């Protein structure tokens, strides 16, 4: 038995409460279970328990075995001095507080319905990608929707924490943070690491100094990316190469230059080649006040226009240097723009809202997701098979989080859907 299940049993009081007693024989009455603690310290706080004739207010700690109290050194941790009850599956050892008084302990293993235990094990041991897939149709729509909202908010918070860390590394410079975040996502998973390294190697302030000269912005990006190292090339290639040599010396860039071998072309469609993405990023960066524009825009259509900047004429007819395409090459496609907004703009707005304590930016972020069609990938097809089809990116982002951090981790007890299926009949 794991602690998550015991947390669940205690939180919802799914155990036989007749003649409750501590391991030493004192009567117990649960007056208040307490609030689940998601941070360090005891598992539940603000609990109220009657032990014998006394009412105690404090924390409740959960373990599978009572001996874990000593294994985790709680007896010497001041944070656990306010624990009033130790709830365990099996009481295998008497343990003590820091003042050497016995810790009141409640054993649950003989008080939980065997049917509930069986259903829990069946759920978490399911071979299906969605462990509750066979029972999913039994869950009411309100429970599913509430869990979808919960999963989306968790996903947004997780992404915001990553942006906060990036902001910290950028010394609270929102412009630099936006630049690095957007640059990384221009790699679209396959090349996100070299794009991230490239942005770290070229400060945004350096780009801004050449914002009115597209050739120089491209020269810095392509040269620093390692694409201008060979001698032979067409006239445009040689022009960028000359510009980069001068700019590299001016800004001392040589020591942080990437190698061309770090970029992946294999199995990519030409429209997704890193050379095309670099040209598109260069076009985007030539817009002044990128961060300011992002936080000011209210709707998806206007946001999409920001990312629709056209690259220089050369890259409208080339996928790589020295290889002209017979057909014209369009700018960023609709799916790519939607991806950038979902993974760059939305987390940035949420983070900025948290930093400024302005809830309107969270609303703006969620409204953007509601204006974007649901993503199409293998995870979404899995939900489609269960009849839980997402219509917008608001839905798909929630469903991706639900799949990755609840279903795949068998975290069913913290999922409204799983918890509803495990609710014992009374």
C-alpha positions as CSV (number, residue, x, y, z in Angstrom):
1,X,0.0,0.0,0.0
2,X,1.4,3.5,-0.8
3,X,1.0,6.8,0.9
4,X,-1.1,8.3,-1.8
5,X,-3.9,5.8,-1.1
6,X,-3.7,6.5,2.6
7,X,-3.8,10.2,2.0
8,X,-7.0,9.6,0.0
9,X,-8.5,7.4,2.6
10,X,-7.8,9.9,5.4
11,X,-8.9,13.0,3.4
12,X,-12.3,11.5,2.5
13,X,-12.6,9.4,5.6
14,X,-13.2,6.2,3.7
15,X,-12.6,3.9,6.6
16,X,-14.6,2.3,9.5
17,X,-14.8,4.9,12.2
18,X,-16.5,2.7,14.8
19,X,-14.6,2.5,18.1
20,X,-11.6,4.3,16.8
21,X,-8.6,4.0,19.1
22,X,-4.9,4.7,19.1
23,X,-2.4,1.9,19.1
24,X,-2.2,2.4,22.9
25,X,-6.0,2.0,23.3
26,X,-7.1,5.7,23.7
27,X,-10.4,6.6,22.0
28,X,-10.2,8.8,18.9
29,X,-12.8,11.1,17.4
30,X,-12.0,12.9,14.1
31,X,-13.5,16.4,14.5
32,X,-11.6,17.9,11.5
33,X,-9.4,16.0,9.0
34,X,-7.3,19.0,8.2
35,X,-6.1,20.5,4.9
36,X,-3.8,18.7,2.5
37,X,-0.3,20.2,2.6
38,X,1.4,20.3,-0.8
39,X,4.6,21.7,0.6
40,X,7.3,20.5,3.0
41,X,6.1,19.4,6.5
42,X,3.3,17.3,7.9
43,X,0.8,16.0,5.4
44,X,-2.4,17.6,6.8
45,X,-2.6,20.9,8.8
46,X,-5.3,22.5,10.8
47,X,-6.7,19.2,11.9
48,X,-8.7,18.7,15.1
49,X,-8.7,15.4,16.8
50,X,-10.2,14.3,20.2
51,X,-7.9,11.8,21.9
52,X,-9.3,10.5,25.2
53,X,-11.0,13.4,26.8
54,X,-8.9,16.1,25.2
55,X,-9.3,18.0,21.9
56,X,-6.1,18.6,20.0
57,X,-5.5,21.0,17.2
58,X,-2.5,20.6,14.9
59,X,-1.1,18.4,12.1
60,X,-1.6,14.8,10.9
61,X,1.2,12.8,9.4
62,X,0.7,9.9,7.0
63,X,2.9,6.8,6.5
64,X,2.5,3.3,5.3
65,X,4.4,2.0,8.4
66,X,4.8,3.8,11.7
67,X,8.6,3.1,11.6
68,X,8.8,5.6,8.7
69,X,8.6,8.3,11.4
70,X,12.1,7.5,12.5
71,X,13.3,6.6,9.0
72,X,12.5,10.2,8.0
73,X,13.9,11.6,11.3
74,X,10.7,13.4,12.2
75,X,11.5,12.9,15.9
76,X,14.3,15.5,15.6
77,X,12.5,17.8,13.1
78,X,10.9,20.8,14.8
79,X,8.5,21.1,11.8
80,X,6.8,17.9,13.1
81,X,6.4,19.0,16.8
82,X,2.8,20.0,16.1
83,X,1.7,16.6,14.8
84,X,-1.2,15.4,16.9
85,X,-1.9,12.1,15.2
86,X,0.2,9.6,13.1
87,X,-2.1,7.8,10.6
88,X,-0.5,4.6,9.2
89,X,-1.5,1.5,7.3
90,X,0.5,-0.7,9.6
91,X,1.7,0.1,13.1
92,X,4.9,-1.8,13.2
93,X,6.7,0.2,15.8
94,X,6.0,2.6,18.7
95,X,7.5,6.0,17.8
96,X,8.1,9.1,19.9
97,X,7.9,12.9,19.6
98,X,11.0,15.1,20.2
99,X,10.0,15.3,23.9
100,X,10.1,11.5,24.1
101,X,6.4,11.1,24.6
102,X,4.7,8.4,22.5
103,X,3.2,9.6,19.2
104,X,-0.6,8.8,19.1
105,X,-1.0,6.4,16.2
106,X,-4.1,5.2,14.2
107,X,-3.7,2.0,12.2
108,X,-6.0,1.7,9.1
109,X,-5.3,-1.7,7.5
110,X,-8.3,-3.5,9.0
111,X,-10.7,-0.6,8.6
112,X,-10.7,-0.1,4.8
113,X,-13.2,-2.0,2.6
114,X,-11.5,-4.7,0.6
115,X,-13.5,-3.8,-2.5
116,X,-12.1,-0.3,-2.4
117,X,-8.6,-1.7,-2.1
118,X,-9.2,-4.1,-5.0
119,X,-10.6,-1.3,-7.3
120,X,-7.6,1.0,-6.5
121,X,-5.1,-1.7,-7.4
122,X,-7.0,-2.5,-10.5
123,X,-6.9,1.1,-11.6
124,X,-3.3,1.9,-10.9
125,X,-2.1,-1.4,-12.4
126,X,-4.1,-1.0,-15.6
127,X,-2.0,-1.5,-18.8
128,X,-4.0,1.1,-20.6
129,X,-2.5,4.6,-21.3
130,X,-5.6,6.0,-19.5
131,X,-6.0,3.7,-16.5
132,X,-9.7,4.3,-16.1
133,X,-10.5,3.9,-19.9
134,X,-12.9,0.9,-19.3
135,X,-14.9,2.9,-16.7
136,X,-14.5,6.4,-18.3
137,X,-18.0,6.5,-19.8
138,X,-19.5,6.1,-16.3
139,X,-18.1,9.4,-15.1
140,X,-20.4,12.4,-15.4
141,X,-19.5,15.3,-17.7
142,X,-19.3,17.8,-14.8
143,X,-16.5,15.8,-13.1
144,X,-14.6,15.4,-16.4
145,X,-14.8,19.2,-17.1
146,X,-13.8,20.2,-13.6
147,X,-10.8,17.9,-13.9
148,X,-9.9,19.3,-17.3
149,X,-9.9,22.8,-15.8
150,X,-7.8,21.6,-12.9
151,X,-5.3,20.0,-15.2
152,X,-5.0,23.1,-17.4
153,X,-4.4,25.4,-14.4
154,X,-1.7,23.0,-13.2
155,X,-0.1,23.0,-16.7
156,X,-0.1,26.8,-16.8
157,X,1.4,27.1,-13.3
158,X,4.1,24.6,-14.2
159,X,5.0,26.5,-17.4
160,X,4.9,29.8,-15.5
161,X,7.4,28.4,-12.9
162,X,9.8,27.6,-15.8
163,X,9.5,31.1,-17.2
164,X,10.0,32.6,-13.7
165,X,13.3,30.6,-13.5
166,X,14.3,32.0,-16.9
167,X,13.4,35.5,-15.8
168,X,15.6,35.1,-12.8
169,X,18.5,33.9,-15.0
170,X,17.8,37.0,-17.2
171,X,18.1,39.3,-14.2
172,X,14.4,40.2,-14.3
173,X,14.7,41.5,-17.9
174,X,11.4,40.8,-19.5
175,X,12.6,41.6,-23.0
176,X,15.5,39.2,-22.7
177,X,13.3,36.5,-21.2
178,X,10.8,36.9,-24.1
179,X,13.5,36.6,-26.6
180,X,15.0,33.5,-25.1
181,X,11.6,31.8,-24.6
182,X,10.4,32.5,-28.1
183,X,13.8,31.5,-29.6
184,X,13.7,28.1,-27.9
185,X,10.2,27.4,-29.1
186,X,11.3,28.2,-32.7
187,X,13.1,24.9,-32.5
188,X,9.7,23.0,-32.2
189,X,11.1,20.2,-30.1
190,X,13.6,18.9,-32.7
191,X,15.9,21.9,-32.5
192,X,14.8,23.6,-29.3
193,X,18.2,23.0,-27.6
194,X,20.4,24.7,-30.2
195,X,17.9,27.5,-30.5
196,X,18.1,28.0,-26.8
197,X,21.9,28.0,-26.8
198,X,21.9,30.4,-29.7
199,X,19.8,32.9,-27.8
200,X,22.0,32.6,-24.7
201,X,25.1,33.3,-26.9
202,X,23.6,36.5,-28.4
203,X,22.1,38.9,-25.9
204,X,18.8,40.5,-27.0
205,X,20.5,44.0,-26.6
206,X,22.9,43.0,-29.3
207,X,20.1,42.2,-31.7
208,X,18.4,45.5,-30.9
209,X,21.4,47.5,-32.0
210,X,20.9,46.1,-35.5
211,X,17.1,45.9,-35.6
212,X,16.8,48.3,-38.6
213,X,19.3,46.2,-40.6
214,X,17.8,42.8,-41.5
215,X,21.0,41.6,-43.2
216,X,23.0,42.2,-40.0
217,X,20.4,40.4,-37.8
218,X,20.5,37.4,-40.1
219,X,24.3,37.5,-40.2
220,X,24.5,37.4,-36.4
221,X,22.0,34.5,-36.1
222,X,23.3,32.4,-39.0
223,X,27.0,33.1,-38.2
224,X,26.6,32.3,-34.5
225,X,24.6,29.2,-35.4
226,X,27.6,27.9,-37.3
227,X,26.1,28.1,-40.8
228,X,28.6,30.5,-42.3
229,X,31.8,28.6,-41.7
230,X,32.6,27.3,-45.2
231,X,34.3,29.4,-47.8
232,X,32.1,28.7,-50.9
233,X,28.7,30.1,-51.3
234,X,26.4,32.4,-53.4
235,X,26.5,36.1,-53.2
236,X,24.0,36.4,-50.3
237,X,25.9,33.8,-48.3
238,X,29.2,35.7,-48.8
239,X,27.4,39.0,-47.8
240,X,26.2,37.5,-44.5
241,X,29.6,35.9,-44.0
242,X,31.4,39.3,-44.3
243,X,28.9,40.9,-42.0
244,X,29.3,38.2,-39.4
245,X,33.1,38.4,-39.3
246,X,32.9,42.1,-38.4
247,X,30.1,41.7,-35.9
248,X,31.7,38.6,-34.3
249,X,34.9,40.6,-33.6
250,X,32.9,43.6,-32.4
251,X,30.9,41.6,-29.8
252,X,33.5,38.9,-29.1
253,X,31.1,36.1,-30.2
254,X,33.5,33.5,-31.5
255,X,34.0,31.7,-28.2
256,X,30.2,30.9,-27.9
257,X,29.5,29.9,-31.5
258,X,27.6,26.8,-32.2
259,X,28.6,24.0,-34.6
260,X,26.5,23.3,-37.7
261,X,26.4,19.6,-36.7
262,X,24.3,20.6,-33.6
263,X,21.3,21.3,-35.9
264,X,19.0,18.6,-37.0
265,X,17.7,18.4,-40.6
266,X,17.0,14.6,-40.8
267,X,13.4,13.6,-41.3
268,X,12.2,17.3,-41.3
269,X,10.1,18.7,-44.0
270,X,12.0,21.5,-45.8
271,X,9.6,24.1,-44.4
272,X,10.8,23.1,-40.9
273,X,14.5,23.2,-41.6
274,X,16.4,25.1,-38.9
275,X,17.7,27.5,-41.6
276,X,14.1,28.5,-42.5
277,X,13.3,28.8,-38.8
278,X,16.3,31.1,-38.2
279,X,15.3,33.3,-41.1
280,X,11.7,33.5,-39.6
281,X,13.1,34.3,-36.1
282,X,15.3,37.0,-37.6
283,X,12.1,38.6,-39.2
284,X,10.2,38.4,-35.9
285,X,13.1,40.0,-33.9
286,X,13.2,43.0,-36.2
287,X,9.9,44.2,-34.6
288,X,10.5,46.7,-31.9
289,X,9.2,46.1,-28.4
290,X,8.3,42.4,-28.8
291,X,7.5,41.9,-25.1
292,X,5.4,45.1,-24.9
293,X,3.4,44.1,-28.0
294,X,2.7,40.7,-26.6
295,X,1.3,41.9,-23.3
296,X,-0.8,44.6,-25.0
297,X,-2.5,42.4,-27.7
298,X,-6.0,41.2,-26.7
299,X,-7.0,38.7,-29.4
300,X,-5.5,35.7,-31.3
301,X,-5.8,37.3,-34.7
302,X,-3.7,40.3,-33.6
303,X,-1.2,38.0,-31.8
304,X,-0.9,35.9,-34.9
305,X,0.0,38.9,-37.0
306,X,3.0,39.6,-34.7
307,X,4.4,36.1,-35.6
308,X,3.6,36.4,-39.3
309,X,6.6,38.6,-40.2
310,X,8.0,37.7,-43.6
311,X,11.7,36.8,-43.8
312,X,14.1,38.5,-46.3
313,X,13.5,37.8,-50.0
314,X,16.3,35.3,-50.1
315,X,14.6,33.0,-47.7
316,X,11.4,33.2,-49.6
317,X,13.1,31.2,-52.3
318,X,15.7,29.1,-50.4
319,X,15.4,26.3,-47.8
320,X,19.2,26.3,-47.4
321,X,22.1,28.4,-48.5
322,X,23.1,28.0,-52.2
323,X,20.0,25.9,-53.1
324,X,17.2,27.9,-54.7
325,X,13.7,26.5,-54.5
326,X,11.6,26.4,-57.7
327,X,8.5,27.3,-55.6
328,X,8.0,30.2,-53.3
329,X,8.4,29.6,-49.6
330,X,5.7,30.9,-47.3
331,X,6.3,32.3,-43.8
332,X,5.4,30.6,-40.6
333,X,2.3,28.4,-41.1
334,X,-0.8,28.6,-39.0
335,X,0.0,25.5,-36.9
336,X,3.5,26.9,-36.2
337,X,2.1,30.2,-35.1
338,X,-0.5,28.5,-32.9
339,X,2.3,26.4,-31.4
340,X,4.4,29.5,-30.6
341,X,1.4,31.3,-29.0
342,X,0.5,28.2,-26.9
343,X,4.1,27.5,-25.7
344,X,5.6,31.1,-25.6
345,X,2.9,33.7,-25.3
346,X,0.5,32.0,-23.0
347,X,3.1,31.0,-20.3
348,X,4.6,34.5,-20.6
349,X,1.3,36.2,-19.9
350,X,0.6,33.9,-17.0
351,X,4.0,34.6,-15.5
352,X,3.7,38.4,-16.0
353,X,0.3,38.3,-14.3
354,X,1.7,36.5,-11.3
355,X,4.6,38.9,-11.1
356,X,2.4,42.0,-11.3
357,X,-0.5,40.4,-9.3
358,X,-2.8,41.2,-12.2
359,X,-5.4,38.4,-12.8
360,X,-6.4,39.9,-16.2
361,X,-3.2,38.4,-17.8
362,X,-4.3,34.9,-16.8
363,X,-7.7,35.7,-18.4
364,X,-6.0,36.9,-21.5
365,X,-3.9,33.7,-21.7
366,X,-6.9,31.4,-21.3
367,X,-8.9,33.5,-23.8
368,X,-6.1,33.0,-26.3
369,X,-6.3,29.2,-25.8
370,X,-10.0,29.3,-26.3
371,X,-9.5,31.0,-29.7
372,X,-7.0,28.3,-31.0
373,X,-8.2,25.0,-32.3
374,X,-7.2,21.9,-30.3
375,X,-3.8,20.4,-31.0
376,X,-3.6,17.2,-33.0
377,X,-1.2,14.6,-31.7
378,X,-1.1,11.0,-30.4
379,X,-2.3,12.0,-26.9
380,X,-5.3,13.8,-28.3
381,X,-6.2,10.7,-30.4
382,X,-6.1,8.6,-27.2
383,X,-8.7,10.9,-25.7
384,X,-10.7,11.0,-28.9
385,X,-11.0,7.2,-28.7
386,X,-12.7,7.6,-25.3
387,X,-15.1,10.2,-26.7
388,X,-13.5,13.0,-24.8
389,X,-12.7,15.3,-27.7
390,X,-11.0,18.7,-27.3
391,X,-12.3,21.6,-29.4
392,X,-9.8,24.3,-28.4
393,X,-6.3,24.6,-27.2
394,X,-7.8,25.2,-23.7
395,X,-9.1,21.6,-23.9
396,X,-6.0,20.1,-25.5
397,X,-3.5,21.6,-23.1
398,X,-5.6,20.3,-20.2
399,X,-5.9,16.9,-21.7
400,X,-2.1,16.7,-22.4
401,X,-1.5,17.6,-18.7
402,X,-4.1,15.1,-17.6
403,X,-2.4,12.4,-19.7
404,X,1.2,13.2,-18.8
405,X,1.0,14.0,-15.1
406,X,-2.1,12.1,-13.9
407,X,-2.7,9.1,-16.1
408,X,0.9,8.2,-17.0
409,X,2.0,8.6,-13.4
410,X,-1.1,6.7,-12.1
411,X,-1.9,9.7,-10.0
412,X,-5.6,8.7,-10.0
413,X,-6.3,9.7,-6.4
414,X,-5.5,13.3,-7.2
415,X,-7.7,13.2,-10.3
416,X,-11.3,14.1,-9.9
417,X,-12.2,11.4,-12.5
418,X,-10.2,8.6,-10.7
419,X,-11.4,9.7,-7.3
420,X,-15.0,9.6,-8.4
421,X,-14.6,6.0,-9.7
422,X,-13.1,4.9,-6.4
423,X,-15.7,6.5,-4.2
424,X,-17.1,3.7,-2.1
425,X,-20.9,3.1,-2.2
426,X,-22.6,3.8,1.1
